Amino acid sequence: MTPTRRRRLIVISLILVAVAAAAGLTVLALQQNMTYLYSPTEVEAGHAPEAARFRLGGVVLEGTIRRASDSLQVDFVVTDRFKQMPVEYTGILPDLFREGQSVVATGSLQGGRFVATEVLAKHDETYMPKEVADAIAKAKTAHVDKGAQQ
């Protein structure tokens, strides 16, 4: 092998290693920032990560909204009509947030409660986010399958 070819091979190898390292770091960063949507049934079944951030989707259960009188803390329950998950949020809720409406909350599990850092509400009377509708349908299928096995 001539010295020129050897240098060329080394340069190409270094470029390939650099590209592979950059791609690996990019994939790692994207995985750490991804937040998956789970229904209360999936969370209770243990499919949601314990300490990691994820999204909880469902419907705000009627009669469960409790607001603290001295702060912006709000407690409510999200349900997929089969299982329920208590949620704690501190901040200003969207104008469309109310009982019986679809909601997607981003946060993490802490001591059996979902502590939300962001709450999103549906934007009109007939809309349900596709992810929430899919999560509720999946929970319904699991509930029906479980009932058939018993």
C-alpha positions in Angstrom: 0.0 0.0 0.0 1.4 3.4 -1.0 1.7 6.2 1.7 -1.0 8.3 -0.2 -3.5 5.4 -0.1 -2.8 4.7 3.5 -3.3 8.4 4.5 -6.5 8.4 2.5 -7.7 5.3 4.2 -6.9 6.8 7.6 -8.8 10.0 6.8 -11.8 8.1 5.5 -11.8 5.9 8.6 -11.7 8.9 10.9 -14.5 10.6 9.1 -16.7 7.4 9.4 -15.9 7.1 13.1 -16.9 10.8 13.6 -20.1 10.4 11.7 -21.0 7.2 13.6 -20.3 9.0 17.0 -22.4 12.0 16.0 -25.3 9.7 14.9 -25.0 7.7 18.2 -25.1 10.9 20.3 -28.1 12.2 18.3 -30.1 9.0 18.8 -29.3 9.0 22.5 -30.4 12.6 22.9 -33.6 12.0 21.0 -34.5 8.9 23.1 -34.0 10.9 26.3 -36.3 13.6 25.2 -39.1 11.4 24.0 -42.3 11.2 26.0 -44.7 8.4 25.4 -48.5 8.5 26.0 -50.0 6.0 28.4 -53.6 5.6 29.7 -54.4 5.1 33.4 -54.9 1.4 32.7 -51.4 1.1 31.1 -49.9 3.0 34.0 -51.5 0.7 36.6 -50.4 -2.3 34.6 -46.8 -1.1 35.0 -46.2 -0.2 31.3 -45.2 3.4 32.2 -41.7 4.1 33.4 -41.5 4.8 37.2 -39.2 7.8 37.3 -39.1 8.9 33.7 -41.2 11.6 32.1 -44.2 10.5 30.1 -47.7 11.7 29.0 -50.9 10.6 30.7 -54.0 10.7 28.5 -57.7 10.3 29.3 -60.7 12.2 30.6 -61.0 14.4 33.7 -63.2 12.4 36.0 -66.4 14.3 37.0 -66.3 15.7 40.6 -62.6 15.3 41.2 -61.2 18.7 40.6 -59.8 20.2 43.8 -58.1 23.6 43.8 -55.9 24.8 46.7 -57.1 28.1 48.1 -53.6 29.5 48.8 -51.7 28.4 45.6 -52.1 27.4 42.0 -52.1 23.7 42.9 -54.9 21.6 41.4 -55.6 17.9 42.1 -57.8 15.9 39.7 -58.3 12.4 38.5 -57.7 11.2 34.9 -59.6 8.1 33.8 -59.9 6.0 30.7 -63.3 4.9 32.1 -61.7 1.6 33.4 -58.9 2.8 35.7 -58.2 6.1 37.4 -54.9 8.0 38.1 -54.7 10.9 40.5 -52.9 13.9 39.1 -51.3 16.9 40.8 -50.5 20.0 38.9 -49.2 23.4 40.0 -49.8 26.2 37.5 -52.4 27.8 35.3 -54.7 25.4 33.6 -55.9 25.8 30.0 -59.2 27.7 29.5 -60.8 24.5 28.1 -59.9 22.3 31.1 -63.0 21.0 32.8 -64.6 17.8 34.1 -65.6 15.2 31.5 -63.2 16.6 28.8 -60.1 15.0 27.3 -56.7 15.9 28.7 -53.1 15.1 28.1 -50.7 15.7 31.0 -46.9 15.5 30.9 -45.0 14.6 34.0 -43.9 11.6 36.1 -45.1 9.2 38.7 -44.2 10.2 42.3 -45.5 8.0 45.1 -48.4 6.6 43.3 -49.5 10.0 41.9 -48.9 11.6 38.6 -47.2 14.9 39.1 -47.8 17.0 36.0 -45.6 19.7 34.6 -47.9 20.5 31.7 -51.6 20.0 31.1 -53.2 20.2 27.6 -57.0 20.2 27.1 -58.9 19.5 23.9 -59.8 22.4 21.7 -63.5 21.9 20.8 -66.6 19.9 21.7 -66.1 17.0 19.3 -62.3 16.6 19.2 -60.4 13.9 21.2 -56.7 13.6 20.5 -55.9 10.5 18.5 -53.4 9.3 21.0 -56.0 9.6 23.8 -58.7 7.9 21.7 -56.2 5.1 20.9 -55.2 4.7 24.6 -58.8 4.5 25.7 -59.6 2.0 22.9 -56.6 -0.1 23.9 -57.7 0.0 27.6 -61.2 -1.0 26.6 -59.9 -4.0 24.5 -57.7 -5.1 27.5 -60.6 -4.8 29.8 -62.9 -6.8 27.6 -60.2 -9.5 27.0 -59.6 -9.7 30.8 -63.3 -10.1 31.4 -63.6 -12.9 28.9 -60.7 -14.8 30.6 -62.4 -14.8 34.0 
